[in-house]
Amino acid sequence: MSWDCGFKYIFAFSPTLKAGMMCKLQERDDIGRIELVQKLARESCQFLQTDKKEQEKSEHDDEVTTVEVKEQDQNVLVLKKVQSCGPAPQAGSAESDWRYVVVSGTPEKILEHLLNDLHLEEVQDKETETLLDDFLLTYTVFMTTDDLCQALLRHYSAKKYQGKEENSDVPCRKRKVLHLVSQWIALYKDWLHEDEHSKMFLKTIYRNVLDDVYEYPILEKELKEFQKILGMHRRHTVDEYSPQRKNKALFHQFSLKENWLQHRGTVTESEEIFCHVYITEHSYVSVKATVSSTAQEILRVVAEKIQHAEDDLALVAVTFSGEKHELQPNNLAISKSLDASGRIYVYRKDLADTLNPFAENEESQQRSIRILGMNTWDLALELMNFDWSLFSSIHEQELIYFTFSRQGSGEHTVNLSLLLQRCNEVQLWVATEILLCSPLGKRVQLVKKFIKIAAHCKAQRNLNSFFAIVMGLNTASVSRLSQTWEKIPGKFKKLFSELESLTDPSLNHKAYRDAFKKMKPPKIPFMPLLLKDVTFIHEGNKTFLDNLVNFEKLHMIADTVRTLRHCRTNQFGGDISPKEHPELKSYVHHLYVIDSQQALFELSHRIEPRV
C-alpha cells in the first residue's frame, strides 16, 4: 500500500495483539513518523480508510495535528505534532523538523511513551530531556512513588513489548529504564532515601542489573553509572558474574554497600530551621540554628543580640494555654512542631513569673542605631549570603508540593518555607529598626541607609531581600512618617522611586520580569512571585481531562519550576568580599523583629504623633 494516496487511516490490532486498541492518525505522514505506529504496522494491523473529504479539509487546516491512542474504546494517550528544535525521533524521516509530544494520557501510557522516546546516544535531544524532566518533576501529582517503582520494574523485566520483540530490543529497553532511574536519582537525591518504596525499589533494580549484566554485557556501562550515582564502588568484572558465582557475589557486595541508604538520619539532626525567641509579646529574635541545638546555645545567641548577661537569662517554653516550662541548658530547644504548641520566651531569672520582661524602652531603641555604623555593601553581601544558603537548599519538588498541597507537603517544603519566612522577616526588620529609632536625625539616616542597601541587593542580584526591604520601607507604619520622609535628600527619593518601580505589580510585574530576565545567573528571584506563577497555572488549568492526566499543564508548571535551576546555574563568589565580618554576620543571622502591625503602628504614632 502506498502512503501517498491522499487518505487518512485508522488502524486496529491484529488478533495476536491486545484486543480493543485503536489509534486515529490525523495525517498521512504520521504513519511513517512515530515508533508506535511502526511497531504496530509490523504486527499486521488492519488499516481502515476514513472519509476523503475530511482529508481534503485537513490539508487546508493549519491546526496542530493530534494522535489519539485508545484501549477498550477509551483514550489512553493523546499526542500532538509540533515542530522540533532538535533531531527527529525517527532517523531517516522525511520531515526531520517534526515530533510528537504528550498532551494527556494515563500515567502508564505517558511513562511508556517516555521510554519509547528516549535515545541512548551520548547527547540526548532537548525535547526528550524536557519530557523526561517534566515527568520526573511532576509525577507525584498523578501517581505515587510506589506506582512508579512498580511500573519501572515491569518495564525492566518484561520479555516482550506490544506482542513480539526482537532479542536485541530487550537490553535497549533495560538501558532506557536505567537511564530514567539514574536521572530520577540525580534529580531527587536525598529525597528518595526518605521513602521506603523507593529504597526497596533501588535495592531491587540494582540486584536485577547485577543478575542481567552476565547475559547482557552491554549493561556494564549503565551498571557503573548506576553504582556511581548510588555512591557504590564495584570491585568485580562482568566475567566474574558467571551463573555459578553471581548470586554469591551479589549479596556479599550489596551487604557491604548499603550506607548510602542510611545517611539521611544524620542529616535530620543537622537540619537548620528558624527559631523565634520572643523578647516581648510582639517582638522576637530570629535565630537560624540546627534541630540539635541546646537551650544554652540558643540563649547565648539571644543574650548577645539583646546585649544582656547570659547568666541572668533563662529560656521558657510557654504553651498557648499559659503553661510555662523552663528549659535546662542541655535541653533541646528547637522543635519543628513548636509553633503548633507554643512559643519560646527569654526571661530574666529574677522575674521568671513576669511575661514581657523587656519593654520597648530607650535601651531597645539604641540597639537599632548600631546599623548606622555598618557598611551598606557588606551588609547587603551578608544578606545575600544568608538568602543564597536558603535558596540553594530548595529542591525543585518543593514548589510542586507547595502548589498542590499534597498530604505531608509540610515535611517536603521546609527549605521553601524558610526562604518565604525570611522574606517576611526582612520586611518586618526594616520597619522595626526605623520605628525603634526615636531621634529624627538618626531615623532619617536609617531610611537613607536602607535605600542604599536595597540598591546594593539589586546590584548583587538578590531580588528576594530587595523586594523585602522596599516593602518594609513602604509599610504603612513607616510610610506615614511624614517628618522623616520630608528630610530625605532629593537624590535618595529619586533612587527609591526607581527601586519602587521594579516592584510595580502592573502588567503582571512586567518591570520586575524584564529586569530579572536581563540578569545573569547566579541570582535569587522574588520567591512569592514565582510561587504565584506556579499557582496561577495550577488554578487556571485542570489537572485531569476526561480522566487523563493533563500533561500540558504539568509541562507549564515544570517549565516555571526550572527557573530555580537557571538561577543556580553558577555559584556566587566573584562579587563576594573575602573579608570576614563576624559582627555583620551575627547581626544578619539573628534579626530583631516586631511581628505585630498594631505594635508597629503604636511605635509609629509615638515617634511622630498624628497632627
N, C-alpha and C positions, 0 to 999 in steps of 0.2 A: 504494500500500500504506500502510496506517495503522500508525504505530509504537506505537499504544496497544492492540494486540491481545493483550498479555499473554504474548508468547512471546519466547524468546531467538533470536538469529540468529548464524550464521557466514556469512562471505562469501568468495568466491574471485574472482580477477581474471577479467575478460573475456579472450577470446583475443588482443585487441590489446595487453594489458598483459603484464607479466612472468609467465611461467607458473610454477605451483607455489607461489605465495604464498597464505597463508591467515591470517586473523585471527579469533580467537574473541572474541565480545562476551559478557560475563558478565551484562549488564543492558540492558534495552531503552533506557534513557536514553542509553547510550553512543553509540548510532547518531547522535544529534544533538549529540554532545559534541566529539569531537576532530577536528582538522583532517584527520588522515589518513583517517578514515572518510568525511568529506565529499568529499574528493578522489576516493576510490575509488568512492563512490556515483555521482559524475558520470560515471564511466567505464563505467557499465552493468555493475557487478559483480553476480554471482549471490548472492542471499541465501537461505540454507538454514535451515529451521526445525529446532530441536532439541526434545528431549522436554519437553513442557509440565510434567511432574511435577517436573523439575529446576527449572523456573522458579518453580513454586509453593513449592518447598523453599527457593529462594534468597530469596524475598520475606520469609521468616521468619528469614533468616540475616543477622546483623549484621556478618559478616566483611567486611573491606575487599575491594572488587571489583578484579579484575585483568583486564588485556587482554594477550593473547599474540599477537605478530606472527610468522608463520612464513614461511620460504623453503625450498623443497625439503624440506618436512616437518620442518624443523628450526626451533626457536625462535631468533629473531634479536633480539627485543626484548620485554621484559615491563614493562608499565606498571601502576601502582597508582592507584586512585581515592581521593583524600584530600580533606579539607576545605581550602579555600583561604583564606588570610589576606588576599588581595588580589583584584584583578579576575580574572574567569574568563578562560580562554584564548579562548573564543569569545564575541564580543559578541552580545547578544540571546539568550543561552542561557536556558532555563527555570530552571536551577539555577545561580546565579552564585556559589555558595559551594563548588563542587567543581572539581577539576582533576586532571590525570594527571601522576604523577612516575615517573621511571625506577627500576625495581627492579634489572634486569640487562639485558644486551644485548651485542651485538658492538660494538667501537669505532666502526665505520662507522655503525651504526644509532643509537647514542647521540648521535653528532655530528649525524646527520640529524634526530633528534627535537629536539635542542637548537636547531638553526637554524629548524625549524618553529615552535618555541615562542617564539622571540624576537619582540618587538614593537619597532617603530621609533618609538614615541611618545617624547615628551620624558622622561616618567617611566616607567621600566621597573618592572613589578610585582616584588615582593620574591621570590616563588618562582622566577621566571625568572632573576633576577640570581643567586640562590643556586645554581640548576642550572648556570649559566654559570661561576660561581666554582668550584663543585665540580669541574667538568670541567677547567678550566684548572689548578687546583692539583694534580690527581691524574692527569692524562692520561699522565704519564711512567711510571706503574705498568703500563699496559696497551698502550701504543703508543709508538713512537719519535717524536721531533720531525720526522724526515723523513716518516714516515707521515702525521702530522697536516698537514704542509705540503702534501703531495700531495693529500690528501683535500680540503683547503680550496680548492686550485686547481681541482679537479674541480667542486666545488660552485659556485665563482665563474664558471667558464667554461661550465657546462652550459647548453644551449639549451632543454632541457625536463626536466621532473622528473615521474617516475611517469606516463609517457605524454605526453599533450599538456599544454601550459602556455600560458596566455594571455600575450601580449607584455608586458602590464603587470606580470606577476609576475617578469619577468626582472630589472629594476632593483631590485625589492624584495629578491629573493634575494641579489643582489650587495651591496646595502647591509647585509644581515644578516651576510654573510661579513666585510665590512669592519668592522662593529661588533664582531664576535668578535675579529678581529685586533687592533683598537685596544685592547680590554680585555686581550688577551694581552700586548701590548707594555707597557701600563701596569702590569701585574702583575709581569712578569719583568724589565723594564728592561734593565740591562746584561747579564743572563744570555743574552739572545737574541743579543747581539753576539759572544758567545764560540762560538756554534755555527754551523758553516759552512752547514748545511742551512737554518737559519732566516735567515741573512744572504742567501743566494741567493733564498729564498722572498720575503723582504721586497722585494728588488730587483724580482723578477718581478711580484708583486702590484701594486707601485707603478706599474710600466710598464703593466700591464693596465688599471688605473684611468685612467691618462692616455690610453690608447687609447679607452676607453669613454666618457669624460666628454663627448665631442662628440656621440655618439649618444644618450647618456642624461644630459642636463644635471642631472637630479636628484642625480647622484653628486657634484656640485660641493661640497656640504656635507661629505660623507664624505671627499672628497679633501683639503679644507682641514684637517679634523680629523686625518686621517692624516699630513699634512705637519707639523702642529703637534707630534704625538707623536714623529715621527721627527726633529724639530729642523730641518725644512726650511722654506724660505720661497719660496712660489711667486710668480713675478712675471708670470704670464700669466693671461689670462682664457679662458673657455670658447670665446669666438668665435675666438680665435687658433688653436685646435686644429682647423683645417679639415683635410680629408683630405689636402690637398697639403702642409700645413706641420707636422702633428702629430708625425711621426716625427723630423724635424729638431729640433724644439723639445724633444722627449722626451730624446734622447741628449745634447743640449747642456746641458740643465738637470741631468740626473742626474749627468753627469760632474763638475759643479761642486759637488754636494751630497752627497758620499759620506763626509764627515768623521765623521759620526755612527757609521759602521761601523768606524772605525779608532781611536777614542779609548780603547778598552779597554786597549791596550798600556801607556799611561801610568799607568793605574790600578793595574796589577800592580806596578809599581815602588814605588808609594806605599802598597801594601797593608801593613797592620800585623799583626804576629804576636807571640806571646810568645817571648822568647829566654831560656833558663835559662843563666846563667853560674855555674858551680859554684865555690864557695869551698873546700869540703871534699868528701869522698866523698858526704856525705849532706845537704849544705846548698847552697843556691843563691840568687842574687839574680834575681828575676823582672823582666825588662826588656821593656816593650812598645815596640817600635821598628818602623820600616819595613824592608821587604825590602832596600832600597838602603843601609841603614846600614853605615858602615865600622867596622872594628875599633877605631879611635881613638874614635869616638863612643860605642860600647858601653863601652869601657874607662873613659871619663870618667864615665859614669853609675855604674858599679860602684865606682870609686875613691871617689866621693862617698858612696856608700851605706856602704861599709866603713870610711870615714874614713882613707884611706891615700893617700899621694902617688902621683899618676898616673904620674910618671916612673919610679917604682920597680917598676911592674907591667907585665905582658905577658899577652896572651890566647893560649892554646894550645888547638888542636883536638886531642882525644885520641880515637882510634878504639877500638872495643871489643877490637881485637886488641892494643892497647897502643901503637900508633904515635902519635908526637907531632909536631905541625906548628905552629910559632909563626906567628901571624897578624901580618902587617905592618900599620902604621897605616892604609894606604889599601885594604887588602883588604876585600872584602865579608864581613861576619862572620856574616850570617844566611842560612840556607838552610832551606826548608820540609822538606827531606828529611834535615836534620842529625840529628834524633832517631833515624833509622833507621841511621845510620852511626857516631855517636859523640856526644861532648859537648864543650862549650867550658869550659875552666878558666881561672881567673886565677892567675897565678904571680908571685912576686917574681923579678925578673930575676937576682938573685944566688943564687936557689935553684931554677933552672929544671929541675933534674933531680929535684926532690922533689915528690911528689904531696902534696896536703893541706897547703899552706904555712900555712894559718890554722887553728889549733886552736881548740876551743871553750873559750877562756880567759876571764879576768876582763875583758879588753878587749871581747870579744864580748858578755859579759853586760851591760856598761854601756850598750851601744848600745840595748838594748831599753828602758832606763829613760827614754829620750827621749820616749817616748809619753806619759809621765805629765804632761809639760808642755804637751800639746796639748789644745785644746778639743774635747770629745767631739762636740758638734753639728757643728762644722766638719769634723771628721774623718769623721763619718758622711756629710756632704754630699759630700766628696771621693770616698768610696766609691761613693756613688750616682751621681755624675757619671761615674766610670770605668765602672761597670756599665751605665749608660744608653748610653754610647758603644758598648759591645759589643752590648747588647740591641737598640738601634735599627738596628744594621747587619745583624742576622739576617734573611735572606729566609725567607718562609714555606715555600718549597720545600725549605729545608734540613731541616726536620723530616720531610718526605716521604722525601727521600734517606736521612736518618739511620735512619729506621724500616725502610725496605725494603732498605737496604744494597745499592743498585744498583751496578753496576760503575762505578768512578770517583767514587763518592759522597764520597770523602775530599776531592776538589777542590771539591765543592759544599756542604760542611758546615764550612768554615773558621771562619766567624763563630760558629756554634753551638758548635763545639769550643772556641773561645776562652772563651766565657762559662762553659761547663762546667768548663774548666780553672781559670778564675778562682775559681769557687765552691770548688773543691778547695784552691786556694792560700790563700784567706782562712781556711779551716778550719785548715790547717797553720800559717798565720801566727799565729793566736791561740795555738795550743799552743806554737809556737816562742818567742814573746815572753814567755810566762809561765814556761816551763821554763828559759829563759836568765837568769832573774832569781833570783839566789841569796838575797838578803836577804828574810826572811819578810815584814816590814812592807811593803816595796816590792811584793812579789808579791801581797799582799792588795789593795793599791791598784790593781794592774793588773787583777785579776779584777773588782773593782768598776767599773773604767773600761770594760772590755769589756761588762759587763752594761748599762751606760748606753748604750754605742754601739749595742748590739743593739736597745735600746728606741727609740733615735733612728732606726735603719734601718727599724723597723716604722712609726714615725710618718711617715717620708718615703716609705713605700710601696715600699721596696726589699727585697722578700722574699727575693731571692737572697742578699744579704750577711747579712740577718737570720738565715736558716737556717744559713749557713756559720759565723757567729760562735757561735750556740747549739750547733751540733755540735762546734765547736772547744773550747768550754768543757766539753762532755760527753765529749771524747776520754778514753779510759781512762787515759792518762798524766797528764792534768790532774785528772780526777775523783777519782783516788786520793790527791790531796794533802790528806789529812785535816786537817793542821795549818793549812793555808791556808783551807780552807772553814769550819773552826770559828771563825775570826776574822772572817768576813764578817758585817756587821751584819744583823739580822733583816729590815729593810725591803728590803735588796738580795736576800736569799734569797727573800723573798716575790715581789719583782719578777721574779727569774729563774724562779721556779716558774710565774708567769703566762706568761712568754715561752715556757717549755718546753712549756706546754700547747698552744700553737699548732702545735708540731712533732709532737704526738702522732699516730702513724700509725693509731690505731684508727679503725674505721668508715670506712676509706678516706680518712684525713686530713680527717675532717669538720670539725674545729675550724679548720684552715687554710682549707679551701674556703669555709666560712661567712664567715670574716673577710675573705678576699680578695674575695669577691663583693660585700661591702659597700663596699670601697674604690673610689673614683672614679679613672678614668684621669687622668693617666698613672701607671703602676705597673709594677714589674718582678716577674714571677712567679718562683717557685722552679722553675727550668727542668728539673731532673731529674724532678720530679713531673709536669710537663706531658708530657715525653717518655715517662714511664711510662704515662700515659693513652693516648697515641697507640699505644704498643707493645701495650698490653692489647687495644685494639680490633683491631689488626692480627693478633695471635696468636690471638684468640678468634673470628675470622671468616675464612672462606675468601675469597681474592681472586677466584676463579673458581668459578662454579656451573654445572655441565653445559656447560662451555666458554664460558660467558657471563661477562662482567665483572660482579662483584657490586657494583653501583653504590651500593647502600645502605650497604655497608661504607665505600666511599670517601667518601660524604657524611658519615658519622660522623667519619671522620678529618679531613676538610676543616673540619668544624664545630669540632673541637677545635683545629686549627691556627689558625683565625681568632681564637683567644684573643689571639694576638700583635697582631693588628690592633686589637682592642678596647683592649688595654693601651696601645697607642701612639696612641690617638685624639687626645690632646693632648700638648704638649711640656712637659717640666719647666721651671720658670722662676719661678713665683710664690713658691715657698718657698726659692729659692736665694739665698744671701747674695751680694751684689755684691762683697764683699771678695775680694781675691786672696790666696791663701795658698801661695806658691811652695814653702815647706818642706813643708807638708802634702801638696801635690800630688805633689812628688817622692817623698815617703815612701810614699804610696799607690800610685804608679805602679811603684815598684821595691821590692816586698816581699822581705824576707829570710826564707827558708823552709828548714826542715829537713824533708826529704821521706822520712825513714826512721822507721817506727814503732819499730824497735829502738833507734835513736839517741835518740828522744824518751823512751823508757822508761828508758834509761840516765841521761839527764839528770834524769828524774823521781825515780829512786831515789838519785841523787847529792844532790839538794837536800832530799829527805825520805826517808831510808833506811827500809827495812821494819823495824818493831819486832820 
